[in-house]
């Protein structure tokens, strides 16, 4: 049985750890509210521009942008993996990376090459260790997504698709459901499909001013930016929620451990007192 001094040291250590996890829980709760507001503000714009772009994919236009053209054969694909820069957020990064790795294995078995873009330090580190073909990456985004930092690495993928170096572009990120639930999502960015179209049976047509090429290029650029920004905003809201829940669980577990250690300490102290009393009584009887 450990001595009373060792148990007191363990109790002090766990109490210090609980102070840290409690503080991190409160910080994550504060950041979570701001991240959720930012994410919810971005959702309506992202959903609307998805529908407009999907309707455009079904429209009869004079100019067909490369983003709207389906490739007959798929030899190489691009994958954007969105993770957090920091840990201590439960299984958030593990779930999204597991989904991404499973897709990589499926493509490898099908003989399809993959080019990778990592957004976030955790995903970048894993892809480096896995020796993946990383063509671009961005880390250190902080608590607020900034499009200027995101569009550069993503443009590498967009240029690769336009030049025919990749035939499809996908993104993996964590979608925020509620504070207790976040889900890993796998979506196709390019080529643009008509799945989000409001009326798939209707043949869409538009009148463009000044010309179709300028309007379509500007709209599809906003479409990609909205999807990337929305995915990162969703991932950041999910990160703070998962961290708050994980730190709360850690604080509760530390509290239970402290209670158990104090019980052991009291038993050890009582045993020592009983032993001393027995020795005193035994010594007095011997005298």
Secondary structure, DSSP 4 states (H G I P E B T S, - for coil): ---HHHHHHHHHHHHHHHHHHHHHHHHHHHHHHHHHHHHHHHHHHHHHHHHHHHHHHTB--SS--GGGPPPSS-SEEEEEEE--SS--STTHHHHHHHHHHHHHHHHHHTT-EEEEEEESHHHHHHHHHTT--EEEEE---TTS--HHHHHHHHHHHHHHHHTTS-SEEEEEEEEEEETTEEEEEEEEEESPPSTT-S-TTS-B----SS-HHHHHHHHHHHHHHHHHHHHHHHHHHHHHHHHHHHHHHHHHHHHHHHHHHHHHHHHHHHHHHHHHHHHHHHHHHH-
